[in-house]
Amino acid sequence: MAGFRSLARQVRDPLSDLALRRYSLRKCLERFAPYGHRATWDHLCSRAGFDPEDRSPDPARLVAALEELEEARAVWLAYEVAFAERRRKEKHDGLRSPGSVDDWHRLTWGGFGVAWCDDPSVHPTEPLAEVLRRLITALERDPGACCPVCAGTRLVWQHDLAHEPSSGPVCTRCGIVVPRPVLTPTALAEARLARLLVTA
C-alpha cells in the first residue's frame, strides 16, 4: 500500500496518466483527511477550482490541491510530534491519566477527521492549514464558548455522526464537529439544549 508521499509523487508526475494522478490525490485522503474523505475532497476541489466529478482536471489544479493538503498535513504532523513529547514528559512526571484532549486525540491520530464535517458539502472555506492552526490553538488554551475555526456561536448537538465520537456539537456556520475539549461545560450544555429545541 502506497504511503502519502509516494501518492503525492504520483500526483505531481507529468508523465503519469491524468486519471491516475487524480486517483492518487483521492488516495492521499485515505491517509490524511481533516474533514473526512468526502468533505476534504469537496473542499480541495472547490479551492483549487475543479469539479469533484471532473475525471480529467487541469494538472496544475490537481497539484494546487495537493499542495494545500500537504501544508495542512505538515501542520498536523508537527502538532502530533509536540503532543507525543508532552505526553512523554507528563508520564515522566507521574501524570499517567490522560485528559479530555488526549481522549479526543486518540480518535484522530494521523489527522483523519480532526475537524470532521458530517455533511460533505458544508465545511470551512479557509485553507486547511489555517483551519488546523486555529483548532490546535484552541486545544492548547482554556475551553471557550464558540467554534474555534470560524468563531460561530450556534452549536447544535447531533447524533448518529459518521465518525467517532458518534455524537457531538456541530457548528452550524462552518459544519465541523467541534472537539468537546475546546468547549466549556456551559457551551456543551447549550449545544444539547439547541438540539432539543430543534427537534421539539
Number of C-alpha atoms within 10 A of each C-alpha: 5 11 11 19 12 12 22 21 14 20 26 20 15 12 8 11 13 19 14 16 25 22 15 21 24 19 17 23 20 13 18 23 25 27 29 23 22 17 23 27 21 19 24 24 20 14 17 18 15 18 13 14 9 11 13 15 18 15 16 12 16 22 19 18 22 24 16 16 24 19 14 22 22 12 16 22 14 10 15 16 10 12 15 11 12 12 15 14 12 14 13 10 9 9 12 11 9 11 11 12 15 14 11 16 18 9 15 17 14 17 21 20 23 25 25 27 28 22 15 17 14 17 22 20 13 13 15 24 19 14 18 22 17 15 20 18 13 19 18 11 10 11 16 16 18 19 28 25 24 18 14 15 15 17 27 25 21 17 13 11 16 13 16 13 14 10 14 22 27 24 25 16 17 18 26 28 27 25 23 18 22 25 21 15 14 11 22 22 15 18 22 17 15 18 17 12 10 9 7 6
